[in-house]
Amino acid sequence: MTRIGIITGSTRDVRVNLQVAEWIKDFADHRDVDAVFEIVDIKESGLGRFNEAIPPLMANKEYATVEQSAWSRKIDSFDGFIFVTPEYNKNFPSGLKDHLDYLGSEWHHKAAGIVSYGSTLGIAASLALRTTLSNLKIATVEPQGAFSLFNDFENMATFKPMEVHKPRFGEMIDDVVAWSTALKSVRKEKALV
């Protein structure tokens, strides 16, 4: 079965990120797809700012800390991802960037969808994240979710998405599952080389 990690993108105490991730998981769990979905909260990883002496691609998954090794195993266990990112200053949060940087090959040849939110739907954050993910050899699907802090949240604090988003989210989830499933064969082929 295809495993999809729904990765939170914020570590702030006042974040609404987890609410969005929980909504996505509930929505995805009710889709007729051959996949299991799991929320991966970066705030709970135990990792701080990225400050490793050896680049992850050169570490050969032999990491210096228990936390980084646990993060490696967690990400390795997934076939694809849905990244949930707020937009901070026209970019995605540094906490998410650190969590991406902590690993190398664990991300390779997997698929991802992006869900963003902010005062301008988080579009700049999603574009920046898309570029970073491509560098990590993650194939991002075209359908993406974009929520407005003004229309999809009550008082910018409680997530209440409009119904209009559901068809687009269905497309995104279907594509993430299909691409993630297909890319398993690429990873298997790469492992044999």
C-alpha positions as CSV (number, residue, x, y, z in Angstrom):
1,M,0.0,0.0,0.0
2,T,1.2,3.5,-0.8
3,R,2.2,5.6,2.2
4,I,1.7,9.4,2.2
5,G,3.1,11.6,4.9
6,I,1.2,14.9,5.5
7,I,4.1,17.1,6.7
8,T,3.4,20.2,8.7
9,G,5.4,23.3,7.8
10,S,5.3,25.4,10.9
11,T,6.7,25.0,14.4
12,R,5.2,28.2,15.9
13,D,3.2,27.9,19.1
14,V,0.3,29.9,17.6
15,R,0.3,28.0,14.3
16,V,-2.9,26.9,12.5
17,N,-0.8,24.5,10.4
18,L,-1.8,21.4,12.3
19,Q,-5.5,22.2,11.9
20,V,-5.0,22.3,8.1
21,A,-3.0,19.0,8.2
22,E,-5.8,17.3,10.2
23,W,-8.4,18.5,7.7
24,I,-6.4,17.2,4.8
25,K,-5.9,13.8,6.5
26,D,-9.6,13.5,7.2
27,F,-10.4,14.5,3.6
28,A,-7.8,12.1,2.2
29,D,-9.0,9.2,4.4
30,H,-12.4,9.5,2.8
31,R,-11.1,9.2,-0.7
32,D,-11.3,5.9,-2.6
33,V,-7.6,5.6,-3.1
34,D,-5.2,2.7,-2.3
35,A,-3.1,4.7,0.3
36,V,-2.7,5.4,3.9
37,F,-2.1,8.9,5.2
38,E,-0.1,10.0,8.3
39,I,0.5,13.4,9.8
40,V,4.2,14.1,10.3
41,D,4.5,17.1,12.7
42,I,7.9,18.7,12.3
43,K,7.4,20.4,15.7
44,E,7.6,16.9,17.3
45,S,10.8,15.8,15.5
46,G,13.3,17.0,18.1
47,L,15.4,18.6,15.4
48,G,16.6,22.2,15.7
49,R,18.3,24.4,13.2
50,F,20.2,22.5,10.5
51,N,23.8,22.7,11.6
52,E,25.4,19.4,10.6
53,A,29.1,19.1,9.7
54,I,28.5,16.5,6.9
55,P,26.0,17.1,4.1
56,P,23.3,14.5,4.3
57,L,23.9,13.1,0.9
58,M,27.5,12.3,2.0
59,A,26.5,10.8,5.3
60,N,25.1,7.6,3.7
61,K,22.2,7.7,6.3
62,E,24.8,7.4,9.2
63,Y,23.7,10.5,11.1
64,A,25.2,12.1,14.1
65,T,22.1,12.3,16.3
66,V,19.3,10.0,17.3
67,E,16.8,12.7,16.2
68,Q,18.2,12.9,12.7
69,S,18.3,9.1,12.4
70,A,14.7,8.9,13.5
71,W,13.7,11.6,11.0
72,S,15.5,9.7,8.3
73,R,13.6,6.4,9.1
74,K,10.3,8.3,9.2
75,I,10.7,10.0,5.9
76,D,12.2,6.8,4.3
77,S,9.0,5.0,5.2
78,F,6.8,7.2,2.9
79,D,6.2,6.9,-0.8
80,G,5.0,10.5,-1.1
81,F,4.0,13.6,0.7
82,I,1.6,16.5,1.1
83,F,3.4,19.5,2.4
84,V,1.3,22.0,4.4
85,T,3.0,25.4,4.4
86,P,2.1,28.9,5.6
87,E,3.6,31.8,3.9
88,Y,6.1,34.0,5.8
89,N,7.5,37.0,4.0
90,K,6.8,35.5,0.6
91,N,8.5,32.2,1.4
92,F,7.9,28.9,3.3
93,P,9.0,28.7,7.0
94,S,12.7,28.1,7.9
95,G,11.6,25.2,10.2
96,L,10.4,23.3,7.2
97,K,13.5,24.2,5.2
98,D,15.7,22.8,8.0
99,H,13.7,19.6,8.1
100,L,14.1,19.2,4.4
101,D,17.9,19.9,4.6
102,Y,18.5,17.3,7.3
103,L,18.1,14.5,4.8
104,G,19.2,13.6,1.3
105,S,18.3,10.4,-0.5
106,E,15.3,9.8,1.8
107,W,13.4,12.4,-0.3
108,H,14.5,11.2,-3.8
109,H,12.1,9.9,-6.4
110,K,9.0,10.5,-4.5
111,A,5.9,12.6,-5.3
112,A,4.4,15.5,-3.4
113,G,1.4,17.8,-3.3
114,I,1.6,21.3,-1.8
115,V,-1.0,23.0,0.3
116,S,-0.4,26.6,1.2
117,Y,-2.2,29.4,3.0
118,G,-1.7,33.0,3.8
119,S,-3.1,36.5,3.1
120,T,-2.4,35.9,-0.6
121,L,-3.1,32.1,-0.5
122,G,0.5,31.3,0.2
123,I,1.3,31.2,-3.5
124,A,4.8,32.6,-3.1
125,A,5.6,30.0,-0.4
126,S,4.3,27.2,-2.6
127,L,6.4,28.4,-5.6
128,A,9.5,28.6,-3.4
129,L,8.8,25.1,-1.9
130,R,8.2,23.6,-5.3
131,T,11.8,24.8,-6.3
132,T,13.3,23.3,-3.2
133,L,11.5,20.0,-3.6
134,S,12.6,19.6,-7.2
135,N,16.2,20.0,-6.0
136,L,15.6,17.1,-3.7
137,K,14.3,15.0,-6.6
138,I,10.7,15.2,-5.4
139,A,8.1,15.4,-8.2
140,T,5.4,17.8,-7.3
141,V,1.9,17.4,-8.8
142,E,0.2,20.4,-10.4
143,P,-3.1,20.5,-8.5
144,Q,-2.4,22.2,-5.2
145,G,-4.4,23.6,-2.4
146,A,-4.4,27.3,-1.5
147,F,-6.3,28.8,1.4
148,S,-7.0,32.4,2.3
149,L,-6.4,33.5,5.9
150,F,-9.4,35.8,5.4
151,N,-11.9,33.4,3.8
152,D,-10.9,29.9,5.0
153,F,-10.2,30.8,8.7
154,E,-12.3,32.4,11.4
155,N,-10.4,35.3,12.9
156,M,-7.3,33.9,11.2
157,A,-7.2,31.3,13.9
158,T,-9.7,28.5,13.3
159,F,-9.6,26.6,10.1
160,K,-13.0,26.6,8.3
161,P,-12.3,25.9,4.6
162,M,-14.9,26.8,1.9
163,E,-16.5,23.9,0.1
164,V,-15.2,25.2,-3.2
165,H,-11.8,23.7,-2.4
166,K,-12.9,20.0,-2.2
167,P,-12.8,19.1,-6.0
168,R,-9.3,20.5,-6.3
169,F,-8.1,18.7,-3.2
170,G,-9.5,15.5,-4.6
171,E,-7.5,15.9,-7.8
172,M,-4.3,16.7,-5.8
173,I,-4.7,13.6,-3.5
174,D,-5.5,11.3,-6.5
175,D,-2.4,12.6,-8.3
176,V,-0.1,12.4,-5.3
177,V,-1.2,8.8,-4.7
178,A,-0.9,7.8,-8.4
179,W,2.6,9.5,-8.8
180,S,3.8,8.1,-5.5
181,T,2.8,4.6,-6.5
182,A,4.4,4.9,-9.9
183,L,7.7,6.2,-8.5
184,K,8.1,3.1,-6.4
185,S,9.4,1.4,-9.5
186,V,12.0,4.2,-10.1
187,R,13.3,3.8,-6.5
188,K,13.4,0.0,-6.9
189,E,15.4,0.4,-10.2
190,K,17.8,2.9,-8.6
191,A,18.4,0.5,-5.7
192,L,19.5,-2.2,-8.1
193,V,22.1,0.0,-9.7
